[in-house]
Amino acid sequence: MATNPQDQSRLNKAKEIANNPDNYKVCEGCDSIVGAGANLCPNCHSYRFDGDSSRVVDQAVWLGCREQTSVTAEDLY
């Protein structure tokens, strides 16, 4: 269960993604979840994605239930 606002935000985003998996895909380079229209991953610049709905849901649940470990563009400012 989320205990701080950042964890709750991750959990809420995971729920949104899991409820709408057709709007997202999973980067095969870094396992990030990106929008279905993305051509390049904003984190690792990979161009290979898995758009299978069950893969997206599984990844959203996994990412939503753990702390963030990756560095994002927002972290660099």
N, C-alpha and C positions, 0 to 999 in steps of 0.2 A: 504494500500500500504506500502511496506517495506521501511523503512527510513534509516536503518543502515546495514552494511555488514552482521551481524549475522542474522538479519531478512530476508535479501535477500537470504542468504544461506538456511535458513529453507524453504522459499517459493520455491526455486529451487529444493530442495530435495522433497518437497511435490508434485511438478509437475512431477518429475521423477517417484515417487511412483504411483501417480494417472494414469500416462500413461502406467504403467507396473504392474498392481495390482496382476497378477499371480505370480510375483516374491517375494511377501511379504505376511505377515499375521499379525493380530493384537493380541497382548497379552491380554488375558482375565483377567489377574491379575492387570496390571497397564496401559493398553491401549496404550502401546508403539507399534511401528511398527517395526517388525524384518524381516529378510530374510526368505524366504519360507523354507529353509533348517534347520532353527534353531530348536533345540530340547528343549532348555531352554531359557527363556528370560534373557538377560544379565543384565537387571536392577532389576528385582524382583525375578528371578529364578523360575518363574511359568513355567509349562509345558502344559498349556491349551491355545490354540490359535483359532482364527476365521480366516479362510482363504477365506471367501466369498469375491469376488471381489468388490462388492458394499460396503461392510463394510470397506475394505481397502481404497477405494477411499474416502469415507466419513471421515474416521479418518485422512487421509493425508491432506485433505482440512482443517479440523478443526485444526490440529496441525500446519499446515503451515501458518494459519492466525492469530496465537496468539504468544505471547512471550513464550520462554521456561520457564517452572516452575519446571521441574523435575531435580534432581541431576543425572548426568551421571558419568561414570568412569573417563572421562577426567577432570571433575570439581574437582576431588580429588587430582590431581597432582599439 
